[in-house]
Amino acid sequence: MAVKTTAAGKMDKRTKEYKELKERLAKARAAKAKSAAPKKTTSTLKRTVSGKVDKRTKEGKEICARMAKARKAKNSLANRLKRLFR
């Protein structure tokens, strides 16, 4: 299938072949989107309107505590030495 090109070297959008190609691509994209349907989330965390975890709940407070602990450990002496001698 020889697709006509413009003077700039791009495919000529006015041709029948180009229009058929675009149709096939659109069908393929639609099929791919349909097969890759969004998965159901199994998380039971309460979330705010913006989608962030609600920090007022028990689970949210536990998450915050873990994050604070991780931030504190990141700057520990042992980790600083590890980063220094990488």
C-alpha positions as CSV (number, residue, x, y, z in Angstrom):
1,M,0.0,0.0,0.0
2,A,1.7,3.1,-1.2
3,V,0.6,6.1,0.8
4,K,0.9,9.4,-1.0
5,T,3.1,12.0,0.8
6,T,3.1,15.8,0.8
7,A,6.1,17.9,-0.3
8,A,7.2,18.0,3.4
9,G,7.3,14.2,3.4
10,K,4.2,13.7,5.7
11,M,1.3,11.4,4.8
12,D,-1.4,13.1,2.7
13,K,-4.4,13.3,4.9
14,R,-6.8,13.7,2.0
15,T,-6.2,10.2,0.6
16,K,-8.5,7.2,1.2
17,E,-5.6,5.1,2.5
18,Y,-4.8,7.6,5.2
19,K,-8.4,7.8,6.3
20,E,-8.6,3.9,6.5
21,L,-5.4,3.9,8.5
22,K,-6.8,6.4,11.0
23,E,-10.0,4.3,11.3
24,R,-8.1,1.2,12.1
25,L,-6.0,3.0,14.7
26,A,-9.1,4.4,16.3
27,K,-10.6,0.9,16.5
28,A,-7.4,-0.5,18.0
29,R,-7.2,2.2,20.6
30,A,-10.8,1.6,21.6
31,A,-10.3,-2.1,21.9
32,K,-7.2,-1.6,24.0
33,A,-9.0,0.8,26.3
34,K,-11.9,-1.6,26.6
35,S,-9.7,-4.5,27.5
36,A,-7.6,-2.5,30.0
37,A,-10.6,-1.6,32.1
38,P,-9.8,0.1,35.4
39,K,-9.3,-2.3,38.2
40,K,-11.4,-2.1,41.4
41,T,-9.4,-0.9,44.3
42,T,-9.6,-3.0,47.4
43,S,-8.4,-0.3,49.8
44,T,-10.9,0.6,52.5
45,L,-9.1,3.9,53.4
46,K,-11.3,6.9,53.8
47,R,-10.2,9.6,51.4
48,T,-10.8,13.4,51.2
49,V,-12.6,15.0,48.3
50,S,-9.2,15.6,46.6
51,G,-8.4,11.9,46.9
52,K,-5.8,12.0,49.6
53,V,-6.0,9.7,52.7
54,D,-8.0,11.3,55.5
55,K,-5.6,11.9,58.3
56,R,-8.4,12.1,60.9
57,T,-9.2,8.4,60.8
58,K,-7.3,5.7,62.7
59,E,-5.7,4.3,59.6
60,G,-4.7,7.7,58.4
61,K,-3.0,8.5,61.8
62,E,-1.1,5.2,61.6
63,I,0.1,6.0,58.1
64,C,1.2,9.5,59.3
65,A,3.1,7.9,62.1
66,R,4.9,5.5,59.8
67,M,5.8,8.3,57.4
68,A,7.2,10.4,60.3
69,K,9.2,7.4,61.5
70,A,10.6,6.9,58.0
71,R,11.5,10.6,57.6
72,K,13.3,10.5,61.0
73,A,15.2,7.4,60.1
74,K,16.2,8.9,56.8
75,N,18.4,11.4,58.6
76,S,19.9,9.0,61.1
77,L,23.6,8.8,61.6
78,A,23.8,5.3,60.1
79,N,22.0,6.4,57.0
80,R,24.1,9.5,56.6
81,L,27.2,7.3,56.7
82,K,25.7,5.0,54.1
83,R,25.0,7.9,51.8
84,L,28.5,9.3,52.4
85,F,30.3,6.1,51.4
86,R,28.2,5.0,48.4
